[in-house]
């Protein structure tokens, strides 16, 4: 059974950095896309970064473009999100997510919840000013 487990959240000051990790287990279908979503208190869940194993293409939300980097270590079955230049508005619960399997790159890299069939439990990121 597929399972996603996040780690790496915490509290930092504005301008600081964090790296989130998501260990995936049980994913046997290829290709697929994995990514990060976040949800701030009182707001909806938004997709911020996606990577597609079919072509290693990535997609970022405008709010994190240039500050966050998504990457994947296939040997370790781990997805990462390197977050630099953190801002107070980045404060949210961060979720790892996957579309398994997924065959169309352009569709698989969309930053929406459509087609996401696996979610992690979330890890909290808090950025203070």
C-alpha positions in Angstrom: 0.0 0.0 0.0 1.3 3.4 -0.9 2.3 5.7 1.9 3.8 9.2 2.2 5.5 10.4 5.3 6.7 14.0 5.6 9.3 15.5 7.9 11.5 18.6 8.3 9.0 21.2 9.3 9.7 23.6 12.1 9.9 27.3 13.1 12.2 29.7 11.5 12.6 33.5 11.2 11.9 35.3 8.0 14.7 34.9 5.5 15.6 31.5 6.9 15.6 28.1 5.2 14.1 24.7 5.7 14.1 21.4 3.8 11.1 19.2 3.8 11.3 15.5 3.1 8.7 13.0 2.0 9.5 9.3 2.1 7.3 7.3 -0.3 6.7 3.6 0.1 4.7 1.1 -1.9 4.7 3.1 -5.1 5.1 0.5 -7.8 3.3 2.2 -10.8 5.3 4.4 -13.1 5.3 7.1 -14.2 3.7 9.3 -11.5 3.9 12.9 -10.2 4.6 14.0 -6.7 4.5 17.4 -5.1 3.9 19.7 -2.2 0.7 21.4 -1.2 0.2 23.7 1.7 -2.7 25.0 3.7 -2.7 28.1 5.9 -5.3 28.5 8.7 -8.6 29.6 7.2 -7.5 29.1 3.6 -7.8 26.4 1.0 -5.1 23.9 0.1 -2.8 25.1 -2.6 -0.3 23.3 -4.8 3.1 24.9 -4.7 5.5 22.5 -6.4 5.2 19.4 -8.5 7.7 17.0 -10.2 6.8 14.4 -12.8 8.8 11.2 -13.0 8.0 10.8 -16.7 10.2 13.6 -17.9 11.5 15.1 -14.6 9.5 18.3 -15.4 8.7 20.6 -12.6 6.1 23.3 -11.9 5.9 25.9 -9.3 3.4 28.3 -8.0 4.2 32.0 -8.6 4.3 32.6 -4.8 7.3 30.3 -4.4 9.0 30.4 -7.8 12.7 31.3 -7.3 12.7 30.6 -3.6 11.6 26.9 -3.3 13.2 23.9 -5.2 11.6 20.5 -5.5 13.7 17.4 -6.1 13.6 13.7 -5.9 16.0 11.0 -4.9 14.8 7.9 -6.6 17.2 5.6 -4.8 15.9 6.7 -1.5 12.2 7.0 -2.7 12.3 10.5 -1.2 10.9 13.8 -2.3 12.4 17.1 -1.1 11.4 20.7 -0.9 14.2 23.1 -0.3 12.7 26.4 1.0 14.9 29.5 1.0 14.0 33.1 1.7 11.0 32.1 3.9 8.4 34.7 4.5 5.7 34.9 7.2 3.1 34.2 4.5 4.7 30.8 4.0 3.4 29.7 7.3 1.2 26.7 6.7 0.8 22.9 7.1 2.7 21.4 4.2 1.5 18.1 2.6 3.3 15.7 0.3 1.0 14.3 -2.4 1.1 12.0 -5.4 -0.8 11.1 -8.5 -0.1 7.4 -9.1 0.0 6.5 -11.9 0.0 9.5 -14.2 0.8 9.4 -17.9 0.3 12.9 -19.3 3.1 15.3 -18.3 1.2 18.5 -18.8 -1.8 17.2 -16.8 0.3 15.4 -14.2 2.2 18.7 -13.4 -0.8 20.7 -12.6 -0.9 22.4 -9.2 -4.4 21.3 -8.4 -5.8 18.5 -6.2 -7.5 16.9 -9.1 -6.2 13.4 -9.6 -4.2 13.4 -6.4 -4.8 10.0 -4.8 -2.2 9.9 -2.0 -1.5 12.3 0.8 0.9 12.5 3.6 -0.1 13.6 7.1 1.5 17.0 6.9 4.3 18.9 8.6 4.0 22.3 10.1 6.1 25.3 8.9 6.0 28.5 10.9 7.8 31.6 9.8 8.1 34.5 12.2 8.8 38.1 11.3 
